[in-house]
Amino acid sequence: MNEEELKKRLEMLKVEHRDLDAAIDALTGAGITDQLQIARLKKRKLKLKDQIAMIEDYLIPDIIA
């Protein structure tokens, strides 16, 4: 993947992460007690966060001062 593709992928992952966050908030706010579904959404959200961090690390390398 080139840099532009990675940036597009990063933005898609961030949107999905925000959507999952909103879905989790909606489920917990509505009093839904399906803990298995909420746990699956949270697990997916964590995987997305890891993918986001990996792409960001690749696009913005650490600069040693």
HUDAGI-V712609 format. One record per pair of residues at least 6 apart in sequence whose C-alpha atoms are under 8 Angstrom apart, sorted by the first residue. I is the first residue (numbers start at 1). J is the second residue. D is the distance in whole Angstrom. If there is no record, write none. Layout:
BEGIN
i = (I:I)
j = (J:J)
d = (D:D)
END
This chain:
BEGIN
i = (3:6:6:10:10:10:13:13:13:14:14:16:17:17:17:20:20:20:21:24:24:24:27:27)
j = (59:55:59:52:55:56:48:51:52:48:52:48:45:48:49:41:42:45:45:38:41:42:33:38)
d = (7:7:8:6:7:8:6:8:7:8:7:8:6:6:7:7:8:6:7:6:7:8:8:8)
END
